[in-house]
Amino acid sequence: MENRREFLRKSLFGGIAIGTASSVAGLTQSCAGTATKKPQSQRVRKGKSVMGLRCDPLPEVRIAFIGLGMRGPTHVDAMCNIEGTKIVALCDVRPECVAKTQNILKKHNRPEAAEYTGEEDWKKVCERDDVDLIYNVTPWDLHVPICLYAMQQGKHTVCEVPIAFSVEDSWALVDTAEQTQRHCMMLENCCYDFFELTTLNMARQGLFGEIYHGEGAYIHDLRGLKHNKEHGYHNMWRLEHSKKHNGNPYPTHGLGPVAQIMNINRGDRFDYLTSMSTNQYGLTLYAEDTFGKDSPEAKAAYKLGDMNNTLIRTVNGHTLLVVHDTTSPRPYDRIHKISGTKGYAVKYPEEKVALEPHAHGFLKPEELKAIMAQYEHPLLKYIGEKARAVGGHGGMDFIMNWRLIYCLRNGLPLDQDVYDAAAWTSITELSEISLNNRSNSVDVPDFTCGDWKNAKPWPVIDMGTVSS
Ligand SMILES: NC(=O)c1ccc[n+]([C@@H]2O[C@H](COP(=O)([O-])OP(=O)(O)OC[C@H]3O[C@@H](n4cnc5c(N)ncnc54)[C@H](O)[C@@H]3O)[C@@H](O)[C@H]2O)c1
């Protein structure tokens, strides 16, 4: 048997010219391609591809909202500020939530919507023949059933994040969208935030060169909200999920914008990932401090580790790091880090850009201001001011809803399709599978069934030049 030093020498240098960047890159590529790759099962497409799906333009988008807790009313308010929308139905098991949302319609001089409050009334809502779009803002376990049923009833559907929690459910969404030829979009609002859109524009203009690494996160201290019985999530669904699952249950806020910038599903795709979580401390310590050491909350077992790091490698040899932490005493952070051959950008804790040939330091404040203005995304120029005035996470919720309605009214493909929804949310289950197996790598399915190779990257939307 060869000794360890001999083995390393051969593995690192055997047959490869030492000293060139490309040869070293080639070595890395071939290691990733052979050593860790498992064969991927071939999926037989059940319908027709919905990549770039265009549907008949809708002169007026008739919307039914299901789930009107903390989040739903924000979207109703945004939709009331958008031309060409009609709110047809409001559905929530809590009548008071429906009543509160009717008041939003009243405030905007909109007609009262039909009301539904039964546990399974969402089915009746989906069955209505005067609805075009089912807007799903329910707790996590209802996301997939409602989206599937909506599409089966011939409706387009959009759903809050994360749309799904298993690979099988992600496939079910893809299959149903392909069978019914309906839009199924996950409402990843962070893709429409101001710095994210501007860095997308910078990326598309080549400012960062080839982008080989990105980072995103959802770091948001939700200990109080998760443990809040009266004013938190309905029936404490988020805490219940933390008892049952580890991994990254909420990957898309950080991942979505970075994945779009890195052309995931449009020229590249996730290949495999590896994931690690720390122990859990935050929920227990919070419960001990708030309810007492002997309280059921303090004694409960929580599976969700405080911090999860998931590293994804793409087939083009790029990497994305996704971080989740909702139970630590830390400031809010989505990271949004873009690293390329010519430059670098990061959003949190402060928006910064560094560019060659001086990329060892960040641009000075006045230089940053100038470059942010120069590369301001055209969509922001067009609708940014109104978005800030309407609000909703600083305006990004409004931009997302406005674009959604614009695309539906003009028969355009949506900015995020069912393949994005499936790939981005599959990280929820795949991260858990990896960490339960000592962080061994796990393949990410190709939900596009090969369409990613020829799909064009999401363009920089310029409303001045866009044509329907
Ligand atoms: N994108 C974002 O920035 C963002 C922010 C917050 C929440 N969210 C997402 O929005 C969704 C809702 O979160 P939330 O904070 O509003 O939770 P919530 O618990 O406040 O609201 C959920 C609502 O669904 C209702 N509901 C439960 N079962 C129902 C049923 N069978 N039929 C109809 N309604 C039912 C509940 O009564 C509740 O009012 C979640 O998926 C969450 O992850 C996204």
The ligand as a MOL file (V3000), in Angstrom:
LIG
                    3D

  0  0  0     0  0            999 V3000
M  V30 BEGIN CTAB
M  V30 COUNTS 44 48 0 0 0
M  V30 BEGIN ATOM
M  V30 1 N -42.4780 36.6310 2.6230 0
M  V30 2 C -42.4620 37.1560 3.8280 0
M  V30 3 O -41.8000 38.1480 4.0590 0
M  V30 4 C -43.2700 36.5190 4.9030 0
M  V30 5 C -43.4580 37.1590 6.1360 0
M  V30 6 C -44.2620 36.5340 7.0920 0
M  V30 7 C -44.8490 35.3140 6.8220 0
M  V30 8 N -44.6410 34.7040 5.6260 0 CHG=1
M  V30 9 C -45.2990 33.4360 5.3110 0
M  V30 10 O -46.6880 33.6820 5.2260 0
M  V30 11 C -47.4270 32.5470 5.6580 0
M  V30 12 C -48.4080 32.9450 6.7520 0
M  V30 13 O -47.6910 33.4650 7.8410 0
M  V30 14 P -48.3870 34.3750 8.9380 0
M  V30 15 O -47.2960 35.0040 9.7160 0
M  V30 16 O -49.4210 35.2470 8.3240 0 CHG=-1
M  V30 17 O -49.0840 33.2450 9.8390 0
M  V30 18 P -50.4440 33.3820 10.6480 0
M  V30 19 O -50.5420 32.1870 11.4900 0
M  V30 20 O -50.5320 34.7300 11.2910 0
M  V30 21 O -51.5460 33.3610 9.4850 0
M  V30 22 C -52.0200 32.1890 8.8860 0
M  V30 23 C -53.5330 32.3260 8.7550 0
M  V30 24 O -54.0520 31.1560 8.1230 0
M  V30 25 C -55.2940 30.8690 8.7430 0
M  V30 26 N -55.6740 29.4790 8.5260 0
M  V30 27 C -55.2600 28.3620 9.2120 0
M  V30 28 N -55.8900 27.2740 8.7330 0
M  V30 29 C -56.7030 27.6940 7.7410 0
M  V30 30 C -57.6140 27.0280 6.8730 0
M  V30 31 N -57.8450 25.7220 6.9460 0
M  V30 32 N -58.3040 27.7810 5.9670 0
M  V30 33 C -58.1070 29.1180 5.8920 0
M  V30 34 N -57.2590 29.7960 6.6910 0
M  V30 35 C -56.5630 29.0800 7.6000 0
M  V30 36 C -55.0670 31.1870 10.2080 0
M  V30 37 O -56.2740 31.4150 10.8890 0
M  V30 38 C -54.2070 32.4340 10.1170 0
M  V30 39 O -54.9880 33.6200 10.1900 0
M  V30 40 C -46.3870 31.5290 6.0890 0
M  V30 41 O -46.1420 30.6670 5.0330 0
M  V30 42 C -45.1410 32.3580 6.3480 0
M  V30 43 O -43.9630 31.6230 6.1720 0
M  V30 44 C -43.8680 35.2920 4.6780 0
M  V30 END ATOM
M  V30 BEGIN BOND
M  V30 1 1 1 2
M  V30 2 2 2 3
M  V30 3 1 2 4
M  V30 4 1 4 5
M  V30 5 2 4 44
M  V30 6 2 5 6
M  V30 7 1 6 7
M  V30 8 2 7 8
M  V30 9 1 8 9
M  V30 10 1 8 44
M  V30 11 1 9 10
M  V30 12 1 9 42
M  V30 13 1 10 11
M  V30 14 1 11 12
M  V30 15 1 11 40
M  V30 16 1 12 13
M  V30 17 1 13 14
M  V30 18 2 14 15
M  V30 19 1 14 16
M  V30 20 1 14 17
M  V30 21 1 17 18
M  V30 22 2 18 19
M  V30 23 1 18 20
M  V30 24 1 18 21
M  V30 25 1 21 22
M  V30 26 1 22 23
M  V30 27 1 23 24
M  V30 28 1 23 38
M  V30 29 1 24 25
M  V30 30 1 25 26
M  V30 31 1 25 36
M  V30 32 1 26 27
M  V30 33 1 26 35
M  V30 34 2 27 28
M  V30 35 1 28 29
M  V30 36 1 29 30
M  V30 37 2 29 35
M  V30 38 1 30 31
M  V30 39 2 30 32
M  V30 40 1 32 33
M  V30 41 2 33 34
M  V30 42 1 34 35
M  V30 43 1 36 37
M  V30 44 1 36 38
M  V30 45 1 38 39
M  V30 46 1 40 41
M  V30 47 1 40 42
M  V30 48 1 42 43
M  V30 END BOND
M  V30 END CTAB
M  END
